[in-house]
Amino acid sequence: TEYLLEPRQEMIANIAQRLKLHHLLVDYFEASLEACRCCDTILEAIHSMRLSYRRITRIVKLSKTVLDDDDTKGVIYRELASFALQNNPLSVAISSVKFRDIHDRYVELLQRLKSTRREIRRRLTLKRVCKKVLGIALITAHSVVLVALLVFAFHSIVGLVAAPSIVCGLVGLFVKRGRERFRSSYCDDEKLCEQLDVAAKGVYVLSNDLDTMSRMVKRLHDEVEHRKVVAEVCVRNEKSEILLKQVMRDFHEHESSFLEQLEELEGHIYLCFLTTNRSRRLVVQQITDKKVKH
């Protein structure tokens, strides 16, 4: 799945280096890459689980045909014994992914994104207030300068002619530079705030998706462990035909449900992957579009 990640991490690295991204945006892209790798690990576990579960499918089919034949019983017991001794592929996924640690890191990242965004929002509000105050101060200062120049102009005919031009030129230049400086700073903060907002939403969705996957993987893992124990008990009591029939009946009743749960987990992983790509594209779009406009 890492090869299907959009945009690719190499492109993100180039953008980060060229545009000097905020460190929290870099952390977001790293977190989404980690989520992609988690999806990979779980998909591999699902594939291994399907291969492992073929033993159960085979013995269920055998038990439907004839269960009184000794040879058939022998095959069933051997398959049950092999299944009981097999490693649970979902155990590997749980130990590799470490859902709890990832959840904690995502929560921390989400809090930092929100905190930084609130701080920037406060700064934007302060700048808007300062803009209004500055406007009033500029009008007052210009009025004082105008009066002073007019007083000076009364003592000089040349000054009287030049005063309006001088005042307009100085005032225009001062106002233009002030506005450009303020607009540049305000736009930078506003742009960063939007980028952090999109990244925060992406982290929130990722965290929820991984929490859901964690619960689904844990439920399937426990079910497999339970069946391994049942299979082992059945093999230990090989002479009990009643127990064998009960175990086969139980496996048969839950076979389709278990496979459906595997498919549901797989579908959720694909959805998580698509959501991750969409979120990454939105963040990159915010970065590149705003840079071009600015």
RACOR-V286064 format. One record per residue. N is the residue number from 1. RES is the residue in one small letter. OMEGA is omega in radians with two decimals (999 if undefined). Layout:
n = [N	N]
res = [RES	RES]
omega = [OMEGA	OMEGA]
//
This chain:
n = [1	2	3	4	5	6	7	8	9	10	11	12	13	14	15	16	17	18	19	20	21	22	23	24	25	26	27	28	29	30	31	32	33	34	35	36	37	38	39	40	41	42	43	44	45	46	47	48	49	50	51	52	53	54	55	56	57	58	59	60	61	62	63	64	65	66	67	68	69	70	71	72	73	74	75	76	77	78	79	80	81	82	83	84	85	86	87	88	89	90	91	92	93	94	95	96	97	98	99	100	101	102	103	104	105	106	107	108	109	110	111	112	113	114	115	116	117	118	119	120	121	122	123	124	125	126	127	128	129	130	131	132	133	134	135	136	137	138	139	140	141	142	143	144	145	146	147	148	149	150	151	152	153	154	155	156	157	158	159	160	161	162	163	164	165	166	167	168	169	170	171	172	173	174	175	176	177	178	179	180	181	182	183	184	185	186	187	188	189	190	191	192	193	194	195	196	197	198	199	200	201	202	203	204	205	206	207	208	209	210	211	212	213	214	215	216	217	218	219	220	221	222	223	224	225	226	227	228	229	230	231	232	233	234	235	236	237	238	239	240	241	242	243	244	245	246	247	248	249	250	251	252	253	254	255	256	257	258	259	260	261	262	263	264	265	266	267	268	269	270	271	272	273	274	275	276	277	278	279	280	281	282	283	284	285	286	287	288	289	290	291	292	293	294]
res = [t	e	y	l	l	e	p	r	q	e	m	i	a	n	i	a	q	r	l	k	l	h	h	l	l	v	d	y	f	e	a	s	l	e	a	c	r	c	c	d	t	i	l	e	a	i	h	s	m	r	l	s	y	r	r	i	t	r	i	v	k	l	s	k	t	v	l	d	d	d	d	t	k	g	v	i	y	r	e	l	a	s	f	a	l	q	n	n	p	l	s	v	a	i	s	s	v	k	f	r	d	i	h	d	r	y	v	e	l	l	q	r	l	k	s	t	r	r	e	i	r	r	r	l	t	l	k	r	v	c	k	k	v	l	g	i	a	l	i	t	a	h	s	v	v	l	v	a	l	l	v	f	a	f	h	s	i	v	g	l	v	a	a	p	s	i	v	c	g	l	v	g	l	f	v	k	r	g	r	e	r	f	r	s	s	y	c	d	d	e	k	l	c	e	q	l	d	v	a	a	k	g	v	y	v	l	s	n	d	l	d	t	m	s	r	m	v	k	r	l	h	d	e	v	e	h	r	k	v	v	a	e	v	c	v	r	n	e	k	s	e	i	l	l	k	q	v	m	r	d	f	h	e	h	e	s	s	f	l	e	q	l	e	e	l	e	g	h	i	y	l	c	f	l	t	t	n	r	s	r	r	l	v	v	q	q	i	t	d	k	k	v	k	h]
omega = [-3.13	3.12	3.12	-3.12	-3.14	-0.26	-3.13	-3.07	3.09	3.11	3.12	3.13	3.12	3.12	-3.12	-3.13	-3.07	-3.04	3.13	-3.10	3.03	-3.04	3.12	3.07	3.07	3.10	3.13	-3.12	3.08	3.14	3.13	3.05	3.10	3.11	3.10	3.13	3.06	3.10	3.10	-3.09	-3.11	3.10	3.09	3.13	3.11	3.12	3.12	-3.14	3.11	3.12	-3.14	-3.06	3.10	3.10	3.13	3.13	-3.14	-3.07	3.07	3.10	3.12	-3.09	3.13	-3.07	-3.11	-3.11	-3.11	-3.12	-3.10	3.14	3.12	3.10	3.14	3.11	-3.11	-3.13	3.12	3.13	3.10	3.13	3.11	3.14	-3.12	-3.11	-3.11	3.00	3.10	-3.12	-3.13	3.04	3.11	3.13	-3.12	-3.12	-3.11	-3.04	-3.12	-3.06	-3.09	-3.14	3.14	3.12	-3.13	3.14	3.14	3.10	3.12	3.13	3.13	3.12	3.12	3.11	3.14	-3.13	3.13	3.11	3.10	3.12	3.12	3.10	3.10	3.13	3.10	3.10	3.12	3.14	3.11	3.10	3.14	3.13	3.13	3.13	3.14	3.12	3.11	-3.14	3.14	3.14	3.13	-3.12	3.14	3.13	3.12	3.13	-3.13	3.12	-3.13	-3.14	3.12	3.06	3.11	-3.08	3.13	-3.14	-3.11	3.11	3.12	3.12	-3.14	3.12	-3.03	-3.04	-3.13	-3.13	-3.13	-3.12	-3.13	-3.13	-3.14	-3.14	-3.14	-3.13	-3.11	-3.13	-3.12	3.14	3.13	-3.14	-3.14	3.14	-3.14	-3.12	-3.13	-3.13	-3.11	-3.13	3.13	-3.14	-3.13	3.13	3.14	3.13	3.12	3.13	3.13	3.13	3.13	3.12	3.13	3.10	3.12	3.13	3.13	3.14	3.12	-3.13	3.13	3.14	-3.13	3.06	3.11	3.12	3.13	3.13	-3.13	3.13	-3.14	-3.13	3.12	3.12	-3.13	3.13	3.11	3.13	3.11	-3.12	3.08	3.10	3.12	3.14	-3.14	3.11	-3.14	-3.13	3.13	3.12	-3.03	-3.07	-3.10	-3.14	3.12	3.12	3.13	3.13	-3.14	3.13	3.13	3.12	3.14	3.11	-3.12	-3.09	-3.06	-3.09	-3.09	3.14	-3.14	3.14	3.08	3.10	3.07	3.11	3.12	3.10	3.13	3.12	3.13	3.11	3.11	3.12	3.11	-3.14	3.12	3.11	3.11	3.12	-3.13	3.14	3.13	3.13	-3.14	3.13	3.12	3.11	3.09	-3.10	-3.03	3.13	-3.11	3.11	-3.12	-3.11	-3.10	999]
//
